[in-house]
Amino acid sequence: MDISRRTADQVRIPRVENDSAIIVTRHGKDVAVVISAEDFQLLQRLKAAIARTRPEPFRYSEAALEAMRDDDEELTNEEWNSMSGRSAG
Amino acid sequence: MIDLPRRGEVRWALVPYVPQAPFRGREWGRGVDFDAIRTHLRERRPRTGIDLELRAMVRPVLLLHGWESSADDAYAVLRTKRLEALRADDQSSVRAGRDPALVPLSGLLAGKERAAMVGTTTRLHLSAIDACVLGVVSDTTMRRISEGLAAVLEIDLDGLVQRRVEAVLTELGLG
């Protein structure tokens, strides 16, 4: 989130208590929300916590990479016979 | 008439290698020769596609879904690997569930102990899948494979999880 600062004499803002919010509308649409600085900090901490729990990009193990590359295994007799339409022997 | 495939079954199938276009590309790292591709497509029938000559192998595959969710007789599958082909310590790691890309499949009726290779998602037509069922893996294993797929393919499940949690909270009267 991009965050910028303005001093209180640069903008007119309504007073807002903790755990409450004021939704600013324009032409019937919600365009901004005013919350307390404390609630904003809590929101930032929550977003940071969610970001920290996001998994790292996946990395294959060497064993998995090798397994996917090497695909020349031969079928055993047991495997060959287990296909439909084939009988043992 | 073969039994229609079901989720979690392991069956023999004719599995193509990863298809490679029938033209000579430049060395990897220097870029593919797209001029050669365009020439090839012009000379052939670009509107009807190209018939490729494919190499394929007979392998046991794990079905990721059943016939109920197959709209076009094609099935998403994972290739499998014999565990004995891995090094001993890698086998132990796979059996212990420490490798999300190799999930052990127990209870197969024939053949050697195998693991599903989560990074090898392939679509096969029904005609390439054998009728014989080698085994059916457990729901627990399928869940581990689902989680592995989400990790390997980097599928973003945040929205889905959030909606599920919200639905559960609502169900409990806590939402």
Interface residues (C-beta under 8 A of the other chain):
Chain A: R54 P55 P57 F58 Y60 S61 A63 A64 E66 A67 M68 D70 D71 E73 L75 T76 E78 E79 N81 S82 M83 S84
Chain B: I2 W12 Y17 M57 V58 R59 P60 R79 K81 R82 A85 L86 R87 D90 S93 V94 D99 P100 A101 L102 L109 A110 G111 K112 A115 M117 V118 G119 T120 D130 A131 C132 L134 A151 V152 E154 D158
